[in-house]
Amino acid sequence: MEFKQHLKEMLNERNLSQRDLSRGTGIPPATISGWLNYNRLPDYTAIVILANFFEVTADYLLGREDDFGNVVISSGNVSGNGNTINSHNTIHARTVAQLSESDSELLRKYHSAPDKIQKAIKELLS
């Protein structure tokens, strides 16, 4: 998922408008509009402000990390700190409890579903 989609999703989940985000972060409304409507990307400072505001990582904002802390990389070798890398170039964060195979399959299906389906599932479970 790209930055624009993550930002829209976080605004929707928190029932925030662009104006609310501007007030909460000090980022000008025109800048936020550019991110959402014209595929512009934030600079480093804005990424840090947004990550702090939404309490997420910069990697999540930029589409490199999913909801579970798994970081997707395009290439390269990663090792150490107890992390593993699979053939799909995803670094899986260590977790305290491992999911069952059926739970993992449900999560894979959820994350591969279209945004509308994911939103419907979230609403159903709320």
VMD Tcl script that draws the C-alpha trace (Angstrom):
set ca {
  {0.00 0.00 0.00}
  {1.40 3.40 -0.89}
  {1.68 6.48 1.33}
  {-1.50 8.16 0.03}
  {-3.57 5.06 0.78}
  {-2.12 4.70 4.28}
  {-2.83 8.34 5.05}
  {-6.43 8.11 3.81}
  {-6.98 4.91 5.80}
  {-5.60 6.42 9.00}
  {-7.74 9.54 8.60}
  {-10.85 7.41 8.01}
  {-10.11 5.05 10.92}
  {-9.76 8.00 13.29}
  {-12.64 9.96 11.73}
  {-10.34 12.92 11.04}
  {-10.56 15.50 8.30}
  {-7.58 17.04 6.50}
  {-8.21 20.17 8.57}
  {-8.07 18.10 11.80}
  {-4.76 16.64 10.69}
  {-3.44 20.10 9.88}
  {-4.47 21.43 13.29}
  {-2.97 18.44 15.07}
  {0.36 18.49 13.25}
  {0.91 22.07 12.11}
  {1.24 20.85 8.52}
  {-0.47 23.27 6.08}
  {-3.76 22.02 4.59}
  {-2.45 22.58 1.06}
  {0.45 20.23 1.76}
  {-1.87 17.51 3.06}
  {-4.12 17.99 0.03}
  {-1.10 17.56 -2.25}
  {-0.28 14.23 -0.61}
  {-3.85 12.96 -0.93}
  {-4.78 14.35 -4.34}
  {-1.61 14.76 -6.37}
  {0.61 11.84 -5.26}
  {3.16 14.13 -3.69}
  {5.31 12.62 -0.96}
  {6.17 14.17 2.40}
  {9.68 15.19 3.30}
  {11.60 13.65 6.21}
  {10.32 16.14 8.79}
  {6.69 15.60 7.79}
  {7.10 11.81 7.94}
  {8.37 12.06 11.51}
  {5.52 14.41 12.48}
  {2.91 12.11 10.90}
  {4.41 8.96 12.43}
  {4.31 10.57 15.87}
  {0.79 11.92 15.37}
  {-0.65 8.56 14.22}
  {1.64 6.51 16.51}
  {2.97 4.39 13.64}
  {6.42 3.85 12.15}
  {7.81 5.76 9.21}
  {8.11 2.41 7.40}
  {4.36 1.86 7.86}
  {3.56 5.32 6.45}
  {5.72 4.67 3.41}
  {4.22 1.24 2.74}
  {7.30 -0.72 3.75}
  {5.74 -2.20 6.88}
  {2.39 -3.88 7.41}
  {0.07 -3.77 10.45}
  {2.09 -6.52 12.12}
  {5.55 -4.93 11.89}
  {6.71 -6.94 8.88}
  {9.02 -4.85 6.72}
  {9.02 -5.43 2.97}
  {12.27 -4.72 1.16}
  {12.99 -4.71 -2.54}
  {16.39 -6.41 -2.41}
  {19.42 -6.99 -0.28}
  {20.53 -9.23 2.55}
  {19.33 -8.77 6.10}
  {20.56 -10.65 9.12}
  {20.85 -10.38 12.87}
  {18.64 -9.34 15.79}
  {16.64 -12.56 15.58}
  {14.85 -11.42 12.41}
  {14.26 -13.74 9.49}
  {13.85 -13.07 5.80}
  {11.74 -15.22 3.50}
  {11.84 -15.69 -0.25}
  {9.34 -12.85 -0.68}
  {11.79 -10.37 0.87}
  {9.72 -9.74 3.97}
  {11.45 -9.31 7.30}
  {9.20 -10.71 9.98}
  {9.29 -9.03 13.36}
  {9.76 -11.31 16.34}
  {6.54 -11.92 18.23}
  {5.77 -13.21 21.70}
  {3.05 -15.61 20.53}
  {3.03 -17.33 17.18}
  {-0.22 -17.47 15.23}
  {-1.76 -20.77 14.31}
  {-1.60 -21.78 10.67}
  {-5.34 -21.10 10.21}
  {-5.05 -17.65 11.82}
  {-2.07 -16.84 9.61}
  {-4.06 -17.89 6.54}
  {-6.96 -15.64 7.57}
  {-4.57 -12.69 7.95}
  {-3.02 -13.38 4.54}
  {-6.49 -13.45 2.96}
  {-7.47 -10.24 4.75}
  {-4.35 -8.38 3.58}
  {-4.76 -9.54 0.00}
  {-8.42 -8.48 -0.08}
  {-9.46 -5.19 -1.74}
  {-9.67 -2.11 0.51}
  {-13.49 -2.20 0.47}
  {-13.52 -5.75 1.83}
  {-10.96 -4.89 4.51}
  {-13.04 -1.88 5.57}
  {-16.20 -4.02 5.74}
  {-14.40 -6.57 7.92}
  {-13.15 -3.83 10.26}
  {-16.67 -2.43 10.57}
  {-18.10 -5.88 11.21}
  {-15.60 -6.53 13.99}
  {-16.02 -3.12 15.64}
}
mol new
graphics top color blue
foreach p $ca { graphics top sphere $p radius 0.5 }
foreach p [lrange $ca 0 end-1] q [lrange $ca 1 end] { graphics top cylinder $p $q radius 0.2 }
display resetview
